[in-house]
């Protein structure tokens, strides 16, 4: 059950990230809008701890094609470094590239790589640095099916998302700026439909 919920959460977050900009551009005022599409994705998480700090790294890669003709691709990283016992400094690194994943048709493997600018932030300031990121995952289970419907209310409009897909648990490696991190996550594919109704 935990794995199933994990797949639903990841799929929901990525679907909202894709659909949001499309809806914002297509529905500037009251009216109705519908579209649907297909997407493949992968997600991975890895953590490295030293004597005083831990660093958690999350990587998302996504490619979606809408029936309306638009396509979206992204490869994103979020990394957080924090003290184990408190009292130290927190640091974060985050950024995205317009690169999609390469996912096997049977969801047995997935990979992505890119070099792109990212925001590196401490407690008081942020700087932009160039990062090199790659991810490679291999499935360690057969794909599990999932489906869900989600509704969001915004002012006088209701957004509805319906998703049906499958995802396989996976393990592999994240390499960020030359540092290799053991990772686990999922490789998935899904079909989705979304609509907006405004009064």
C-alpha positions in Angstrom: 0.0 0.0 0.0 2.9 2.4 0.8 4.4 1.9 -2.6 1.0 2.5 -4.3 0.5 5.8 -2.4 4.0 6.8 -3.3 3.2 6.4 -7.0 0.0 8.4 -6.7 1.7 11.2 -4.9 4.5 11.5 -7.4 2.1 11.3 -10.3 -0.1 13.9 -8.9 2.7 16.4 -8.2 4.1 16.0 -11.7 0.7 16.2 -13.4 -0.1 19.4 -11.7 3.2 20.9 -12.7 2.5 20.2 -16.3 -1.2 21.0 -16.5 -1.0 24.3 -14.5 0.9 26.4 -17.1 -1.2 25.0 -19.9 -4.4 25.9 -18.1 -3.2 29.4 -17.2 -2.4 30.1 -20.8 -5.6 28.7 -22.2 -8.2 29.9 -19.8 -7.5 33.6 -19.1 -11.1 34.2 -18.1 -14.5 32.4 -17.5 -15.0 29.4 -19.7 -14.4 25.8 -20.2 -11.3 23.9 -21.2 -10.4 20.3 -21.8 -7.3 18.4 -22.9 -5.6 15.1 -22.3 -2.3 13.4 -23.0 0.3 10.8 -22.2 3.5 11.1 -20.1 6.5 9.2 -18.9 8.5 10.0 -15.8 11.1 9.0 -13.3 11.8 10.0 -9.8 14.8 9.2 -7.6 16.0 10.0 -4.1 19.4 9.6 -2.5 21.0 10.6 0.8 24.6 10.9 2.0 25.5 11.6 5.6 28.9 12.6 7.1 29.9 13.2 10.7 28.0 16.4 11.0 25.7 16.9 8.0 23.4 14.9 5.7 22.6 15.8 2.0 19.3 14.7 0.5 18.9 14.7 -3.3 15.7 14.5 -5.2 15.6 14.2 -9.0 12.5 14.4 -11.3 12.4 13.8 -15.0 9.2 14.1 -17.1 8.0 14.1 -20.7 4.3 14.8 -21.7 2.5 15.1 -25.0 -0.9 16.8 -25.0 -3.7 15.9 -27.5 -3.9 19.7 -28.1 -0.4 19.6 -29.6 1.7 20.9 -26.8 4.7 19.0 -25.4 6.5 19.5 -22.1 9.9 18.1 -20.9 11.8 18.7 -17.7 14.7 17.4 -15.6 14.8 18.9 -12.1 17.0 18.6 -9.0 16.4 19.6 -5.4 19.2 19.1 -2.9 19.2 20.0 0.8 22.2 19.9 3.1 21.4 20.1 6.8 23.1 19.5 10.2 22.5 16.2 11.9 22.3 17.7 15.4 21.2 21.2 14.7 23.0 24.5 15.1 24.7 24.3 11.7 24.0 25.8 8.4 21.3 24.7 5.9 22.0 24.8 2.2 19.9 24.1 -0.8 20.4 23.6 -4.6 17.6 23.6 -7.1 17.2 24.0 -10.8 15.6 22.5 -14.0 16.5 21.9 -17.6 14.2 21.4 -20.6 15.3 17.8 -21.0 13.1 14.7 -20.8 13.8 11.2 -19.6 14.7 8.2 -21.8 12.3 5.5 -20.5 12.1 1.9 -21.8 8.7 0.9 -23.2 8.4 -1.9 -20.5 9.5 0.5 -17.7 12.5 -1.6 -17.0 14.9 1.3 -17.1 15.1 5.1 -17.3 17.8 7.8 -17.6 18.3 11.5 -18.2 21.2 13.9 -18.2 21.8 17.6 -18.7 24.0 20.6 -17.7 22.1 23.7 -16.6 22.1 26.7 -14.1 20.8 26.1 -10.6 20.2 28.3 -7.5 22.5 27.5 -4.6 21.2 29.1 -1.4 22.4 29.5 2.1 20.7 31.1 5.1 20.9 34.7 3.7 21.7 34.6 0.0 21.6 32.7 -3.2 23.9 32.4 -6.2 23.5 30.8 -9.6 25.9 28.0 -10.5 26.3 25.6 -13.4 25.5 21.9 -12.5 25.9 18.7 -14.4 23.3 16.1 -13.6 22.7 12.5 -14.7 20.4 9.8 -13.4 20.1 6.1 -14.3 17.5 3.8 -12.9 16.7 0.1 -13.3 13.4 -1.4 -12.3 13.5 -3.8 -9.3 9.8 -4.8 -9.5 7.0 -5.3 -12.0 4.9 -2.2 -12.8 1.9 -1.6 -10.5 -1.2 0.1 -11.9 -2.8 3.1 -10.3 -5.6 5.6 -11.0 -7.1 8.6 -9.3 -9.2 11.7 -9.7 -8.3 15.1 -8.2 -10.3 18.3 -8.1 -9.0 21.8 -7.2 -11.1 24.9 -6.7 -9.7 28.3 -7.6 -12.0 31.4 -7.3 -15.0 30.5 -9.5 -13.2 27.7 -11.5 -12.9 24.0 -10.8 -9.9 22.0 -12.2 -10.4 18.3 -12.5 -7.5 15.8 -13.1 -8.1 12.1 -14.0 -5.0 9.9 -14.2 -4.5 6.2 -15.0 -1.0 4.7 -15.2 1.6 2.3 -13.9 4.9 2.6 -12.2 7.8 0.3 -11.2 10.0 0.6 -8.2 13.6 1.2 -9.2 17.2 1.6 -8.0 20.2 3.3 -9.6 22.5 6.2 -9.4 22.4 10.0 -9.4 25.5 11.8 -10.4 25.5 15.5 -9.5 28.7 17.6 -10.3 30.8 14.4 -10.3 29.4 13.1 -7.0 27.8 9.7 -7.3 24.7 9.0 -5.0 23.0 5.6 -4.6 19.3 6.2 -5.3 15.9 4.6 -5.2 12.6 5.7 -6.8 10.2 4.9 -9.6 9.8 4.7 -13.4 6.3 5.3 -14.7 3.9 6.1 -17.5 0.4 7.4 -17.5 -2.5 8.8 -19.5 -4.2 11.9 -18.1 -7.1 14.2 -18.7 -7.8 17.6 -17.2 -10.6 20.1 -17.5 -11.5 23.5 -16.2 -15.0 24.7 -15.6 -15.6 28.4 -14.7 -18.9 30.0 -13.7 
